[in-house]
């Protein structure tokens, strides 16, 4: 082995861990949206209620979008870790096969 060694199992596990965090964030988002939706309209339709809704409703959508983006980013990062693990594993195999071929006189 060379001075560069990669813990493929660790990378794979880290990717799985990020997926679990992303799934947990999605559950929190869904719970938040269920609760916040149950209050929709409780501010009324008078001038105060309409002014409140103008500020409140876009913020709810922004929060939903942001939490979804965070979850998606974690899933993407997890996949990147797993892809890196696979790439390093393939590279190590290629190097080992290449060195093995040179030792036996094969090219």
MOPAC internal coordinates of N, CA, C and O (Angstrom, degrees):
PM7 1SCF
backbone

  N    0.0000 0     0.00 0     0.00 0    0    0    0
  C    1.4443 1     0.00 0     0.00 0    1    0    0
  C    1.5223 1   109.31 1     0.00 0    2    1    0
  O    1.2310 1   120.78 1   -24.42 1    3    2    1
  N    1.2842 1   116.11 1   155.58 1    3    2    1
  C    1.4586 1   121.77 1   179.86 1    5    3    2
  C    1.5227 1   110.07 1   -90.93 1    6    5    3
  O    1.2310 1   121.51 1     2.97 1    7    6    5
  N    1.3413 1   114.71 1  -177.03 1    7    6    5
  C    1.4554 1   119.64 1   177.39 1    9    7    6
  C    1.5218 1   112.21 1   -72.71 1   10    9    7
  O    1.2310 1   120.54 1   166.70 1   11   10    9
  N    1.3155 1   116.58 1   -13.30 1   11   10    9
  C    1.4609 1   121.12 1   178.49 1   13   11   10
  C    1.5170 1   108.44 1  -102.85 1   14   13   11
  O    1.2310 1   121.15 1   -66.10 1   15   14   13
  N    1.3010 1   115.41 1   113.90 1   15   14   13
  C    1.4544 1   120.04 1   177.85 1   17   15   14
  C    1.5230 1   107.52 1  -129.53 1   18   17   15
  O    1.2310 1   120.66 1   -40.09 1   19   18   17
  N    1.2904 1   116.34 1   139.91 1   19   18   17
  C    1.4596 1   122.11 1  -176.93 1   21   19   18
  C    1.5242 1   108.94 1  -117.49 1   22   21   19
  O    1.2310 1   121.29 1   -47.17 1   23   22   21
  N    1.3083 1   115.14 1   132.83 1   23   22   21
  C    1.4586 1   121.20 1   177.33 1   25   23   22
  C    1.5315 1   107.84 1   -82.76 1   26   25   23
  O    1.2310 1   120.90 1   -92.97 1   27   26   25
  N    1.3272 1   115.89 1    87.03 1   27   26   25
  C    1.4596 1   120.93 1  -177.41 1   29   27   26
  C    1.5225 1   111.70 1   -60.72 1   30   29   27
  O    1.2310 1   120.64 1   137.78 1   31   30   29
  N    1.3227 1   116.38 1   -42.22 1   31   30   29
  C    1.4702 1   119.30 1   179.50 1   33   31   30
  C    1.5315 1   110.47 1   -62.95 1   34   33   31
  O    1.2310 1   120.83 1   140.83 1   35   34   33
  N    1.3172 1   116.02 1   -39.17 1   35   34   33
  C    1.4657 1   120.31 1   178.25 1   37   35   34
  C    1.5167 1   112.00 1   -64.20 1   38   37   35
  O    1.2310 1   120.61 1   138.25 1   39   38   37
  N    1.3460 1   116.44 1   -41.75 1   39   38   37
  C    1.4601 1   120.06 1   176.96 1   41   39   38
  C    1.5264 1   111.02 1   -63.56 1   42   41   39
  O    1.2310 1   120.97 1   135.37 1   43   42   41
  N    1.3241 1   115.75 1   -44.63 1   43   42   41
  C    1.4666 1   119.46 1   178.53 1   45   43   42
  C    1.5255 1   110.98 1   -60.34 1   46   45   43
  O    1.2310 1   120.65 1   134.95 1   47   46   45
  N    1.3298 1   116.37 1   -45.05 1   47   46   45
  C    1.4658 1   120.39 1  -179.12 1   49   47   46
  C    1.5219 1   111.09 1   -65.34 1   50   49   47
  O    1.2310 1   120.50 1   141.24 1   51   50   49
  N    1.3253 1   116.66 1   -38.76 1   51   50   49
  C    1.4609 1   119.90 1   177.71 1   53   51   50
  C    1.5275 1   110.87 1   -63.02 1   54   53   51
  O    1.2310 1   120.71 1   140.68 1   55   54   53
  N    1.3296 1   116.25 1   -39.32 1   55   54   53
  C    1.4598 1   119.78 1   176.03 1   57   55   54
  C    1.5135 1   111.62 1   -61.82 1   58   57   55
  O    1.2310 1   120.83 1   136.77 1   59   58   57
  N    1.3251 1   116.01 1   -43.23 1   59   58   57
  C    1.4714 1   119.83 1   178.02 1   61   59   58
  C    1.5291 1   110.62 1   -64.57 1   62   61   59
  O    1.2310 1   120.50 1   141.17 1   63   62   61
  N    1.3291 1   116.65 1   -38.83 1   63   62   61
  C    1.4711 1   120.01 1   179.08 1   65   63   62
  C    1.5289 1   111.03 1   -62.40 1   66   65   63
  O    1.2310 1   120.57 1   138.49 1   67   66   65
  N    1.3320 1   116.52 1   -41.51 1   67   66   65
  C    1.4647 1   119.32 1   177.82 1   69   67   66
  C    1.5221 1   111.22 1   -64.22 1   70   69   67
  O    1.2310 1   120.23 1   142.49 1   71   70   69
  N    1.3165 1   117.17 1   -37.51 1   71   70   69
  C    1.4667 1   120.21 1   176.28 1   73   71   70
  C    1.5215 1   110.86 1   -61.24 1   74   73   71
  O    1.2310 1   120.62 1   138.81 1   75   74   73
  N    1.3216 1   116.41 1   -41.19 1   75   74   73
  C    1.4665 1   120.33 1   179.51 1   77   75   74
  C    1.5257 1   110.90 1   -64.56 1   78   77   75
  O    1.2310 1   120.44 1   138.69 1   79   78   77
  N    1.3353 1   116.76 1   -41.31 1   79   78   77
  C    1.4659 1   119.82 1   177.58 1   81   79   78
  C    1.5279 1   109.76 1   -63.48 1   82   81   79
  O    1.2310 1   120.52 1   136.82 1   83   82   81
  N    1.3254 1   116.61 1   -43.18 1   83   82   81
  C    1.4733 1   120.68 1   178.87 1   85   83   82
  C    1.5246 1   110.74 1   -60.06 1   86   85   83
  O    1.2310 1   120.32 1   136.62 1   87   86   85
  N    1.3182 1   117.00 1   -43.38 1   87   86   85
  C    1.4662 1   120.28 1   178.47 1   89   87   86
  C    1.5255 1   111.07 1   -63.06 1   90   89   87
  O    1.2310 1   120.51 1   140.19 1   91   90   89
  N    1.3241 1   116.63 1   -39.81 1   91   90   89
  C    1.4635 1   120.74 1   179.01 1   93   91   90
  C    1.5320 1   110.29 1   -65.28 1   94   93   91
  O    1.2310 1   120.55 1   138.87 1   95   94   93
  N    1.3117 1   116.55 1   -41.13 1   95   94   93
  C    1.4705 1   120.51 1   177.59 1   97   95   94
  C    1.5244 1   110.38 1   -62.28 1   98   97   95
  O    1.2310 1   120.17 1   140.56 1   99   98   97
  N    1.3248 1   117.28 1   -39.44 1   99   98   97
  C    1.4705 1   120.08 1   177.51 1  101   99   98
  C    1.5306 1   110.85 1   -62.38 1  102  101   99
  O    1.2310 1   120.39 1   139.49 1  103  102  101
  N    1.3257 1   116.86 1   -40.51 1  103  102  101
  C    1.4644 1   120.11 1   178.01 1  105  103  102
  C    1.5218 1   111.18 1   -63.80 1  106  105  103
  O    1.2310 1   120.85 1   138.58 1  107  106  105
  N    1.3316 1   115.99 1   -41.42 1  107  106  105
  C    1.4688 1   120.15 1   177.84 1  109  107  106
  C    1.5248 1   109.79 1   -63.57 1  110  109  107
  O    1.2310 1   120.36 1   136.81 1  111  110  109
  N    1.3471 1   116.92 1   -43.19 1  111  110  109
  C    1.4656 1   121.13 1   178.53 1  113  111  110
  C    1.5275 1   110.47 1   -59.32 1  114  113  111
  O    1.2310 1   120.72 1   133.05 1  115  114  113
  N    1.3332 1   116.24 1   -46.95 1  115  114  113
  C    1.4661 1   119.86 1  -177.92 1  117  115  114
  C    1.5211 1   111.28 1   -64.05 1  118  117  115
  O    1.2310 1   120.14 1   139.49 1  119  118  117
  N    1.3284 1   117.34 1   -40.51 1  119  118  117
  C    1.4546 1   121.25 1   178.02 1  121  119  118
  C    1.5287 1   110.43 1   -64.24 1  122  121  119
  O    1.2310 1   121.10 1   136.38 1  123  122  121
  N    1.3300 1   115.51 1   -43.62 1  123  122  121
  C    1.4630 1   120.92 1   177.85 1  125  123  122
  C    1.5274 1   110.23 1   -59.45 1  126  125  123
  O    1.2310 1   120.52 1   132.54 1  127  126  125
  N    1.3243 1   116.61 1   -47.46 1  127  126  125
  C    1.4652 1   119.89 1  -178.23 1  129  127  126
  C    1.5237 1   112.02 1   -65.44 1  130  129  127
  O    1.2310 1   120.40 1   142.46 1  131  130  129
  N    1.3244 1   116.84 1   -37.54 1  131  130  129
  C    1.4690 1   119.34 1   176.46 1  133  131  130
  C    1.5262 1   110.89 1   -61.18 1  134  133  131
  O    1.2310 1   121.24 1   135.18 1  135  134  133
  N    1.3238 1   115.24 1   -44.82 1  135  134  133
  C    1.4687 1   118.99 1  -177.96 1  137  135  134
  C    1.5209 1   111.14 1   -69.31 1  138  137  135
  O    1.2310 1   120.53 1   134.76 1  139  138  137
  N    1.3134 1   116.59 1   -45.24 1  139  138  137
  C    1.4563 1   120.20 1  -176.25 1  141  139  138
  C    1.5270 1   110.91 1   -68.21 1  142  141  139
  O    1.2310 1   120.44 1   147.19 1  143  142  141
  N    1.3218 1   116.76 1   -32.81 1  143  142  141
  C    1.4641 1   121.08 1   178.86 1  145  143  142
  C    1.5245 1   110.76 1   -67.10 1  146  145  143
  O    1.2310 1   120.33 1   147.58 1  147  146  145
  N    1.3127 1   116.98 1   -32.42 1  147  146  145
  C    1.4626 1   120.03 1  -179.16 1  149  147  146
  C    1.5277 1   111.46 1   -65.54 1  150  149  147
  O    1.2310 1   119.91 1   159.59 1  151  150  149
  N    1.3286 1   117.77 1   -20.41 1  151  150  149
  C    1.4624 1   121.39 1   178.68 1  153  151  150
  C    1.5294 1   112.71 1   -93.37 1  154  153  151
  O    1.2310 1   120.75 1   175.56 1  155  154  153
  N    1.3104 1   116.18 1    -4.44 1  155  154  153
  C    1.4673 1   120.13 1  -174.86 1  157  155  154
  C    1.5356 1   110.64 1   -55.95 1  158  157  155
  O    1.2310 1   121.78 1   -54.42 1  159  158  157
  N    1.3085 1   114.19 1   125.58 1  159  158  157
  C    1.4581 1   120.19 1   177.13 1  161  159  158
  C    1.5130 1   115.24 1    88.32 1  162  161  159
  O    1.2310 1   119.91 1   173.93 1  163  162  161
  N    1.3194 1   117.77 1    -6.07 1  163  162  161
  C    1.4666 1   119.12 1  -177.12 1  165  163  162
  C    1.5281 1   112.23 1   -66.52 1  166  165  163
  O    1.2310 1   120.08 1   166.68 1  167  166  165
  N    1.3149 1   117.44 1   -13.32 1  167  166  165
  C    1.4563 1   122.08 1  -179.62 1  169  167  166
  C    1.5243 1   112.40 1   -81.22 1  170  169  167
  O    1.2310 1   120.55 1   172.55 1  171  170  169
  N    1.3184 1   116.56 1    -7.45 1  171  170  169
  C    1.4660 1   120.84 1   175.19 1  173  171  170
  C    1.5189 1   112.91 1    86.46 1  174  173  171
  O    1.2310 1   121.84 1     0.75 1  175  174  173
  N    1.3306 1   114.08 1  -179.25 1  175  174  173
  C    1.4641 1   120.29 1  -176.02 1  177  175  174
  C    1.5278 1   112.43 1  -115.89 1  178  177  175
  O    1.2310 1   120.59 1  -171.09 1  179  178  177
  N    1.3281 1   116.48 1     8.91 1  179  178  177
  C    1.4640 1   118.42 1   176.69 1  181  179  178
  C    1.5296 1   109.90 1   -75.54 1  182  181  179
  O    1.2310 1   120.56 1     4.72 1  183  182  181
  N    1.3080 1   116.53 1  -175.28 1  183  182  181
  C    1.4635 1   120.56 1  -176.82 1  185  183  182
  C    1.5301 1   111.27 1   -58.52 1  186  185  183
  O    1.2310 1   120.38 1   135.26 1  187  186  185
  N    1.3227 1   116.88 1   -44.74 1  187  186  185
  C    1.4679 1   120.61 1   178.91 1  189  187  186
  C    1.5278 1   110.60 1   -61.38 1  190  189  187
  O    1.2310 1   120.59 1   133.41 1  191  190  189
  N    1.3280 1   116.47 1   -46.59 1  191  190  189
  C    1.4616 1   121.31 1  -179.28 1  193  191  190
  C    1.5107 1   112.10 1   -61.48 1  194  193  191
  O    1.2310 1   119.99 1   137.96 1  195  194  193
  N    1.3191 1   117.62 1   -42.04 1  195  194  193
  C    1.4656 1   121.31 1  -179.70 1  197  195  194
  C    1.5284 1   110.88 1   -68.17 1  198  197  195
  O    1.2310 1   120.39 1   140.48 1  199  198  197
  N    1.3336 1   116.85 1   -39.52 1  199  198  197
  C    1.4676 1   120.44 1   178.03 1  201  199  198
  C    1.5232 1   109.88 1   -64.58 1  202  201  199
  O    1.2310 1   120.98 1   137.16 1  203  202  201
  N    1.3156 1   115.72 1   -42.84 1  203  202  201
  C    1.4659 1   119.87 1   177.81 1  205  203  202
  C    1.5269 1   110.60 1   -60.89 1  206  205  203
  O    1.2310 1   120.31 1   132.90 1  207  206  205
  N    1.3122 1   117.02 1   -47.10 1  207  206  205
  C    1.4719 1   121.89 1  -177.87 1  209  207  206
  C    1.5282 1   111.51 1   -61.15 1  210  209  207
  O    1.2310 1   120.46 1   142.90 1  211  210  209
  N    1.3328 1   116.73 1   -37.10 1  211  210  209
  C    1.4610 1   120.11 1   179.67 1  213  211  210
  C    1.5297 1   111.83 1   -59.66 1  214  213  211
  O    1.2310 1   120.13 1   144.81 1  215  214  213
  N    1.2989 1   117.35 1   -35.19 1  215  214  213
  C    1.4633 1   121.52 1  -179.65 1  217  215  214
  C    1.5331 1   111.92 1   -89.51 1  218  217  215
  O    1.2310 1   121.02 1   144.29 1  219  218  217
  N    1.2964 1   115.66 1   -35.71 1  219  218  217
  C    1.4623 1   121.43 1  -171.86 1  221  219  218
  C    1.5315 1   112.92 1   -76.53 1  222  221  219
  O    1.2310 1   120.35 1   131.12 1  223  222  221
  N    1.3121 1   116.94 1   -48.88 1  223  222  221
  C    1.4611 1   120.24 1  -173.58 1  225  223  222
  C    1.5402 1   113.33 1   -61.89 1  226  225  223
  O    1.2310 1   118.85 1   136.65 1  227  226  225
  N    1.3239 1   119.80 1   -43.35 1  227  226  225
  C    1.4698 1   117.78 1   176.77 1  229  227  226
  C    1.5387 1   112.29 1   -63.43 1  230  229  227
  O    1.2310 1   120.59 1   146.04 1  231  230  229
  N    1.3104 1   116.48 1   -33.96 1  231  230  229
  C    1.4691 1   119.57 1   179.23 1  233  231  230
  C    1.5293 1   110.91 1   -66.31 1  234  233  231
  O    1.2310 1   120.09 1   143.61 1  235  234  233
  N    1.3182 1   117.44 1   -36.39 1  235  234  233
  C    1.4657 1   120.95 1   176.44 1  237  235  234
  C    1.5273 1   109.62 1   -62.96 1  238  237  235
  O    1.2310 1   120.53 1   135.30 1  239  238  237
  N    1.3197 1   116.59 1   -44.70 1  239  238  237
  C    1.4717 1   120.25 1   178.59 1  241  239  238
  C    1.5232 1   111.47 1   -64.23 1  242  241  239
  O    1.2310 1   120.51 1   139.86 1  243  242  241
  N    1.3293 1   116.64 1   -40.14 1  243  242  241
  C    1.4658 1   120.14 1   177.68 1  245  243  242
  C    1.5234 1   111.08 1   -62.43 1  246  245  243
  O    1.2310 1   120.59 1   138.70 1  247  246  245
  N    1.3238 1   116.48 1   -41.30 1  247  246  245
  C    1.4657 1   120.32 1   178.62 1  249  247  246
  C    1.5273 1   110.38 1   -64.22 1  250  249  247
  O    1.2310 1   120.42 1   135.91 1  251  250  249
  N    1.3208 1   116.80 1   -44.09 1  251  250  249
  C    1.4622 1   121.44 1   178.28 1  253  251  250
  C    1.5243 1   110.45 1   -59.79 1  254  253  251
  O    1.2310 1   120.38 1   133.10 1  255  254  253
  N    1.3187 1   116.87 1   -46.90 1  255  254  253
  C    1.4632 1   121.65 1   179.90 1  257  255  254
  C    1.5256 1   111.01 1   -62.82 1  258  257  255
  O    1.2310 1   120.65 1   136.19 1  259  258  257
  N    1.3196 1   116.36 1   -43.81 1  259  258  257
  C    1.4647 1   120.73 1  -179.15 1  261  259  258
  C    1.5148 1   112.89 1   -65.11 1  262  261  259
  O    1.2310 1   120.25 1   136.91 1  263  262  261
  N    1.3059 1   117.14 1   -43.09 1  263  262  261
  C    1.4674 1   120.74 1  -179.85 1  265  263  262
  C    1.5286 1   110.25 1   -67.43 1  266  265  263
  O    1.2310 1   120.48 1   141.03 1  267  266  265
  N    1.3154 1   116.68 1   -38.97 1  267  266  265
  C    1.4670 1   120.54 1   177.02 1  269  267  266
  C    1.5333 1   110.39 1   -64.03 1  270  269  267
  O    1.2310 1   120.48 1   137.09 1  271  270  269
  N    1.3268 1   116.69 1   -42.91 1  271  270  269
  C    1.4664 1   120.83 1   178.96 1  273  271  270
  C    1.5282 1   110.93 1   -62.95 1  274  273  271
  O    1.2310 1   120.21 1   141.08 1  275  274  273
  N    1.3211 1   117.21 1   -38.92 1  275  274  273
  C    1.4611 1   120.90 1   177.75 1  277  275  274
  C    1.5248 1   110.54 1   -62.46 1  278  277  275
  O    1.2310 1   120.64 1   133.98 1  279  278  277
  N    1.3031 1   116.39 1   -46.02 1  279  278  277
  C    1.4589 1   120.83 1   179.04 1  281  279  278
  C    1.5296 1   110.86 1   -61.52 1  282  281  279
  O    1.2310 1   120.70 1   135.06 1  283  282  281
  N    1.3359 1   116.27 1   -44.94 1  283  282  281
  C    1.4688 1   120.48 1   179.38 1  285  283  282
  C    1.5275 1   111.27 1   -62.53 1  286  285  283
  O    1.2310 1   120.68 1   140.77 1  287  286  285
  N    1.3265 1   116.30 1   -39.23 1  287  286  285
  C    1.4647 1   120.13 1   179.52 1  289  287  286
  C    1.5291 1   110.90 1   -65.15 1  290  289  287
  O    1.2310 1   120.24 1   140.40 1  291  290  289
  N    1.3122 1   117.15 1   -39.60 1  291  290  289
  C    1.4635 1   120.46 1   177.91 1  293  291  290
  C    1.5250 1   111.25 1   -65.34 1  294  293  291
  O    1.2310 1   120.58 1   139.29 1  295  294  293
  N    1.3226 1   116.49 1   -40.71 1  295  294  293
  C    1.4671 1   120.09 1   177.17 1  297  295  294
  C    1.5260 1   109.88 1   -62.72 1  298  297  295
  O    1.2310 1   120.45 1   136.99 1  299  298  297
  N    1.3240 1   116.74 1   -43.01 1  299  298  297
  C    1.4594 1   120.87 1   177.94 1  301  299  298
  C    1.5199 1   112.14 1   -63.06 1  302  301  299
  O    1.2310 1   120.37 1   139.02 1  303  302  301
  N    1.3178 1   116.90 1   -40.98 1  303  302  301
  C    1.4588 1   120.63 1   177.93 1  305  303  302
  C    1.5256 1   111.29 1   -65.65 1  306  305  303
  O    1.2310 1   120.83 1   139.70 1  307  306  305
  N    1.3101 1   116.03 1   -40.30 1  307  306  305
  C    1.4637 1   119.95 1   177.11 1  309  307  306
  C    1.5151 1   111.39 1   -61.24 1  310  309  307
  O    1.2310 1   120.70 1   136.93 1  311  310  309
  N    1.3386 1   116.27 1   -43.07 1  311  310  309
  C    1.4562 1   120.01 1   178.29 1  313  311  310
  C    1.5231 1   110.84 1   -65.11 1  314  313  311
  O    1.2310 1   120.15 1   141.92 1  315  314  313
  N    1.3193 1   117.32 1   -38.08 1  315  314  313
  C    1.4653 1   120.95 1   178.04 1  317  315  314
  C    1.5283 1   111.28 1   -62.11 1  318  317  315
  O    1.2310 1   120.55 1   140.49 1  319  318  317
  N    1.3237 1   116.55 1   -39.51 1  319  318  317
  C    1.4707 1   119.60 1   177.42 1  321  319  318
  C    1.5230 1   110.76 1   -64.00 1  322  321  319
  O    1.2310 1   120.57 1   136.83 1  323  322  321
  N    1.3299 1   116.52 1   -43.17 1  323  322  321
  C    1.4605 1   119.27 1   178.86 1  325  323  322
  C    1.5343 1   111.27 1   -66.25 1  326  325  323
  O    1.2310 1   120.54 1   140.90 1  327  326  325
  N    1.3302 1   116.58 1   -39.10 1  327  326  325
  C    1.4710 1   120.22 1   177.28 1  329  327  326
  C    1.5287 1   110.65 1   -63.54 1  330  329  327
  O    1.2310 1   120.50 1   139.28 1  331  330  329
  N    1.3249 1   116.65 1   -40.72 1  331  330  329
  C    1.4644 1   120.90 1   178.14 1  333  331  330
  C    1.5192 1   110.38 1   -62.36 1  334  333  331
  O    1.2310 1   120.49 1   137.73 1  335  334  333
  N    1.3101 1   116.67 1   -42.27 1  335  334  333
  C    1.4643 1   121.21 1   177.85 1  337  335  334
  C    1.5206 1   110.41 1   -59.10 1  338  337  335
  O    1.2310 1   120.75 1   133.13 1  339  338  337
  N    1.3194 1   116.18 1   -46.87 1  339  338  337
  C    1.4663 1   121.12 1   179.38 1  341  339  338
  C    1.5261 1   110.90 1   -62.49 1  342  341  339
  O    1.2310 1   120.69 1   134.81 1  343  342  341
  N    1.3312 1   116.28 1   -45.19 1  343  342  341
  C    1.4690 1   120.29 1  -179.19 1  345  343  342
  C    1.5271 1   111.54 1   -61.32 1  346  345  343
  O    1.2310 1   120.15 1   135.17 1  347  346  345
  N    1.3283 1   117.33 1   -44.83 1  347  346  345
  C    1.4511 1   119.88 1   178.75 1  349  347  346
  C    1.5280 1   111.38 1   -65.94 1  350  349  347
  O    1.2310 1   120.85 1   141.16 1  351  350  349
  N    1.3168 1   115.99 1   -38.84 1  351  350  349
  C    1.4660 1   118.88 1   177.60 1  353  351  350
  C    1.5147 1   111.43 1   -61.88 1  354  353  351
  O    1.2310 1   120.70 1   136.04 1  355  354  353
  N    1.3253 1   116.26 1   -43.96 1  355  354  353
  C    1.4704 1   120.39 1   177.86 1  357  355  354
  C    1.5208 1   111.16 1   -63.67 1  358  357  355
  O    1.2310 1   120.62 1   139.22 1  359  358  357
  N    1.3274 1   116.43 1   -40.78 1  359  358  357
  C    1.4603 1   120.75 1   179.46 1  361  359  358
  C    1.5305 1   110.57 1   -64.22 1  362  361  359
  O    1.2310 1   120.43 1   135.61 1  363  362  361
  N    1.3222 1   116.78 1   -44.39 1  363  362  361
  C    1.4657 1   120.13 1   178.16 1  365  363  362
  C    1.5269 1   110.90 1   -60.90 1  366  365  363
  O    1.2310 1   120.45 1   138.57 1  367  366  365
  N    1.3248 1   116.75 1   -41.43 1  367  366  365
  C    1.4598 1   120.75 1   178.62 1  369  367  366
  C    1.5227 1   110.53 1   -63.83 1  370  369  367
  O    1.2310 1   120.24 1   135.47 1  371  370  369
  N    1.3246 1   117.15 1   -44.53 1  371  370  369
  C    1.4618 1   121.39 1   178.68 1  373  371  370
  C    1.5265 1   111.44 1   -59.97 1  374  373  371
  O    1.2310 1   120.80 1   135.58 1  375  374  373
  N    1.3316 1   116.07 1   -44.42 1  375  374  373
  C    1.4690 1   119.80 1   179.99 1  377  375  374
  C    1.5173 1   110.30 1   -65.56 1  378  377  375
  O    1.2310 1   120.35 1   134.60 1  379  378  377
  N    1.3115 1   116.95 1   -45.40 1  379  378  377
  C    1.4645 1   120.79 1   179.72 1  381  379  378
  C    1.5223 1   110.75 1   -61.43 1  382  381  379
  O    1.2310 1   120.60 1   135.69 1  383  382  381
  N    1.3239 1   116.46 1   -44.31 1  383  382  381
  C    1.4690 1   120.22 1   178.18 1  385  383  382
  C    1.5242 1   111.15 1   -62.99 1  386  385  383
  O    1.2310 1   120.57 1   138.53 1  387  386  385
  N    1.3087 1   116.52 1   -41.47 1  387  386  385
  C    1.4658 1   121.02 1   179.52 1  389  387  386
  C    1.5184 1   110.98 1   -64.35 1  390  389  387
  O    1.2310 1   120.33 1   134.67 1  391  390  389
  N    1.3107 1   116.98 1   -45.33 1  391  390  389
  C    1.4753 1   120.23 1   178.95 1  393  391  390
  C    1.5230 1   110.78 1   -65.66 1  394  393  391
  O    1.2310 1   120.12 1   141.90 1  395  394  393
  N    1.3143 1   117.38 1   -38.10 1  395  394  393
  C    1.4511 1   121.27 1   178.06 1  397  395  394
  C    1.5111 1   111.72 1   -63.56 1  398  397  395
  O    1.2310 1   120.62 1   142.08 1  399  398  397
  N    1.3232 1   116.42 1   -37.92 1  399  398  397
  C    1.4573 1   121.17 1   177.83 1  401  399  398
  C    1.5169 1   112.18 1   -66.53 1  402  401  399
  O    1.2310 1   119.96 1   144.21 1  403  402  401
  N    1.3058 1   117.69 1   -35.79 1  403  402  401
  C    1.4763 1   121.22 1   179.48 1  405  403  402
  C    1.5214 1   110.92 1   -72.45 1  406  405  403
  O    1.2310 1   120.03 1   146.15 1  407  406  405
  N    1.3178 1   117.55 1   -33.85 1  407  406  405
  C    1.4747 1   119.98 1  -179.30 1  409  407  406
  C    1.5315 1   110.88 1   -69.17 1  410  409  407
  O    1.2310 1   120.65 1   148.23 1  411  410  409
  N    1.3110 1   116.35 1   -31.77 1  411  410  409
  C    1.4679 1   119.27 1  -177.61 1  413  411  410
  C    1.5207 1   111.76 1   -94.89 1  414  413  411
  O    1.2310 1   120.32 1  -179.05 1  415  414  413
  N    1.3386 1   116.99 1     0.95 1  415  414  413
  C    1.4496 1   120.57 1   179.25 1  417  415  414
  C    1.5081 1   112.97 1    89.12 1  418  417  415
  O    1.2310 1   119.22 1  -176.00 1  419  418  417
  N    1.3234 1   119.10 1     4.00 1  419  418  417
  C    1.4631 1   122.58 1   178.06 1  421  419  418
  C    1.5188 1   109.23 1   -89.61 1  422  421  419
  O    1.2310 1   120.79 1   -25.82 1  423  422  421
  N    1.3091 1   116.09 1   154.18 1  423  422  421
  C    1.4663 1   119.71 1   176.67 1  425  423  422
  C    1.4996 1   111.33 1  -122.55 1  426  425  423
  O    1.2310 1   120.10 1   180.00 1  427  426  425

